[in-house]
């Protein structure tokens, strides 16, 4: 099972190209996508989520392609996207918004409603099911977004900077939840944060200027730091600085 980008070319309007013939295969259940601002991380995630279309090339998940109408329906049911900001829908409760996510993916209303309860329990939001979704904290909204993905039984969840703006406690809770979910669901997380890589992910992909400058295990990534550093956080920071030249 793999997410495959084949010769992807993309640019925004008439601006410089973000990608020119990018090839990348992600076939690991827990992958983190690193890179500085402007490297193309968010664009790549949006392409994988079908929120953007490449000028050239193709994105596939398990040989499913979103090019045809039927292929796109199967693809979007299997692939879920959590953008940087989870927007609360005015007037809906937490459970209603989670069930709505399932309905948007093609589930019947009754099936989505039933599945939403289990999904909220999995992300530890069951006790807030009847609260208005706009009343949730930032960390709770991220978990609500995850529950929506679990409602329609996504095979792959794409997350763009899922811990950005969260306090240390919220980040720890969210990372713990990701580790639990990775036993059943494939996860790709885009971030510029390098802490806790060894504990949360088994594969690292580093993008810089629209190109893949590293892909490998977290152990191989940390090895780039060389000797003399103690602790995975320090190793990750040094390895990242080694790959991404000029990063502040």
C-alpha positions in Angstrom: 0.0 0.0 0.0 1.6 3.3 -1.1 1.0 6.9 -1.9 2.7 7.6 -5.2 3.5 10.9 -6.8 4.6 10.4 -10.4 6.4 13.2 -12.3 4.3 15.9 -10.6 4.5 19.5 -12.0 2.6 22.3 -10.3 2.7 26.1 -10.0 0.3 28.7 -8.6 -1.0 30.9 -11.4 2.0 32.5 -13.1 4.4 32.1 -10.2 7.6 30.0 -10.2 7.0 26.3 -10.3 6.7 24.5 -6.9 7.3 21.1 -8.5 8.9 20.1 -11.8 8.7 16.4 -12.3 8.6 15.3 -8.7 8.7 11.5 -8.1 8.0 10.2 -4.6 6.6 7.0 -3.1 5.5 6.9 0.5 4.9 3.3 1.6 5.4 3.5 5.3 2.5 3.6 7.8 3.8 6.6 9.7 5.7 9.2 7.7 6.7 12.7 8.6 7.3 15.3 5.8 9.8 17.9 6.9 11.0 21.1 5.2 11.3 24.9 5.5 8.5 27.3 4.6 8.1 27.4 0.9 9.5 23.9 0.4 6.2 22.6 -1.0 5.0 20.5 1.9 1.5 22.0 2.1 1.2 22.0 -1.7 2.1 18.3 -1.8 -0.4 17.4 0.8 -3.1 19.4 -1.0 -2.3 17.6 -4.2 -2.6 14.2 -2.4 -5.9 15.3 -0.9 -7.2 16.4 -4.4 -7.7 19.9 -3.2 -5.2 20.9 -5.9 -4.6 19.4 -9.3 -1.2 18.9 -10.8 -0.4 20.5 -14.2 1.3 17.2 -15.1 1.8 13.9 -13.5 -0.4 11.7 -11.3 -1.1 10.9 -7.6 -2.3 7.4 -6.7 -3.1 5.6 -3.5 -3.0 1.8 -3.8 -3.3 2.1 -7.6 -6.4 4.3 -7.1 -6.3 7.5 -9.1 -8.6 10.5 -8.7 -8.5 11.3 -12.4 -11.8 9.7 -13.4 -15.1 10.5 -11.6 -15.4 7.0 -10.2 -11.8 6.8 -9.4 -12.0 10.1 -7.5 -14.9 8.9 -5.4 -13.0 5.8 -4.3 -9.9 7.8 -3.7 -11.5 10.5 -1.5 -13.2 7.9 0.6 -9.8 6.2 1.3 -7.8 9.4 1.8 -8.6 12.0 4.4 -7.0 15.5 4.8 -6.7 17.5 7.9 -5.6 21.1 7.0 -3.8 23.4 9.4 -7.1 24.8 10.6 -10.2 22.7 11.4 -13.1 25.0 10.9 -16.2 24.6 13.1 -19.5 24.6 11.2 -21.8 27.1 12.8 -24.8 25.6 14.6 -23.6 22.0 14.5 -22.7 19.9 17.6 -19.4 18.1 17.7 -21.1 14.8 16.8 -23.1 16.4 14.0 -20.0 17.8 12.4 -18.2 14.5 12.6 -21.2 12.7 11.1 -21.3 15.3 8.4 -17.8 14.5 7.4 -18.8 10.9 6.8 -21.9 12.0 4.8 -19.7 14.1 2.6 -17.6 11.0 1.8 -20.6 9.1 0.5 -22.0 7.5 3.7 -25.7 7.4 4.4 -26.8 9.7 7.1 -27.7 6.9 9.5 -24.4 5.1 8.9 -22.4 8.3 9.4 -24.4 9.1 12.6 -23.7 5.6 14.1 -20.1 5.6 13.1 -19.5 9.1 14.6 -20.0 7.9 18.1 -17.3 5.3 17.9 -15.0 7.8 16.2 -15.4 10.4 18.9 -14.7 7.8 21.6 -11.4 6.8 19.8 -10.2 10.4 19.9 -11.4 10.9 23.5 -14.1 13.4 22.7 -17.1 11.2 23.5 -18.1 13.3 26.5 -18.2 16.5 24.3 -20.4 15.0 21.5 -23.3 17.4 22.3 -21.2 20.5 22.7 -21.3 23.1 19.9 -18.3 22.5 17.7 -17.2 26.2 17.8 -16.8 25.9 21.5 -13.9 23.4 21.3 -10.3 24.4 21.9 -7.7 24.2 19.1 -6.5 20.8 20.2 -10.0 19.5 20.5 -10.8 20.7 17.0 -7.9 18.8 15.7 -9.2 15.7 17.4 -12.7 16.4 16.0 -11.1 16.5 12.5 -9.5 13.1 13.2 -12.8 11.7 14.3 -14.3 12.8 11.0 -11.6 10.9 9.1 -12.2 7.8 11.3 -16.0 8.0 10.7 -15.6 7.0 7.0 -12.8 4.6 7.8 -10.0 6.4 5.9 -7.1 4.2 5.0 -4.7 7.2 4.8 -4.9 10.4 6.8 -2.9 13.4 5.6 -2.2 16.1 8.3 -0.7 19.5 7.5 1.0 21.0 10.6 -1.4 19.3 13.0 0.3 20.6 16.2 0.9 24.1 15.1 -0.4 26.6 17.6 -1.0 24.0 20.3 0.5 24.3 23.7 2.9 21.6 24.9 0.2 19.6 26.7 -2.1 19.7 23.7 0.8 18.6 21.4 1.6 15.7 23.7 -2.0 14.5 23.8 -2.3 14.8 20.0 1.0 12.9 19.4 -0.1 10.2 21.7 -3.3 9.9 19.8 -1.5 9.6 16.5 0.7 6.8 17.8 -2.5 4.9 18.8 -4.2 5.4 15.5 -1.1 4.4 13.4 -1.8 0.8 14.3 -4.9 0.8 12.1 -4.5 3.8 9.8 -1.6 5.1 7.6 -0.6 8.6 8.5 1.5 11.3 6.7 2.2 14.4 8.7 3.6 17.6 7.3 5.5 19.8 9.7 8.7 21.9 10.3 9.0 20.6 13.9 11.6 17.9 14.5 11.0 17.0 18.1 9.8 13.5 19.0 10.4 12.1 15.5 11.8 8.8 16.8 8.8 8.3 19.0 6.1 9.1 16.5 7.2 8.2 13.0 9.1 5.4 11.3 9.9 7.3 8.0 11.2 10.8 7.3 10.9 12.6 4.0 12.6 16.0 3.7 11.6 18.5 1.0 13.6 21.6 0.0 12.9 23.9 -2.9 10.3 21.4 -4.3 12.7 18.5 -4.3 13.2 15.4 -2.1 16.6 15.7 -0.4 16.1 12.8 2.0 13.9 9.8 2.4 14.6 7.0 4.9 14.0 5.7 8.4 14.2 7.9 11.5 17.3 6.0 12.5 19.0 6.9 9.2 17.8 10.5 9.5 19.3 10.9 13.0 22.5 9.3 11.8 23.1 12.4 9.6 23.7 14.3 12.8 27.0 12.5 13.3 28.4 11.6 16.7 28.5 13.6 19.9 24.8 14.5 20.3 22.6 12.9 22.9 18.9 12.7 22.6 16.7 12.3 19.5 15.6 16.0 19.5 19.1 17.3 19.2 20.0 14.7 16.6 16.9 15.5 14.6 17.6 19.3 14.7 21.3 18.7 13.6 20.3 16.3 10.8 17.7 18.7 9.5 20.1 21.6 9.5 22.6 19.3 7.6 20.0 18.7 4.9 18.3 22.1 4.6 21.1 24.6 4.1 20.4 28.2 5.2 17.5 27.2 7.4 17.4 29.5 10.5 
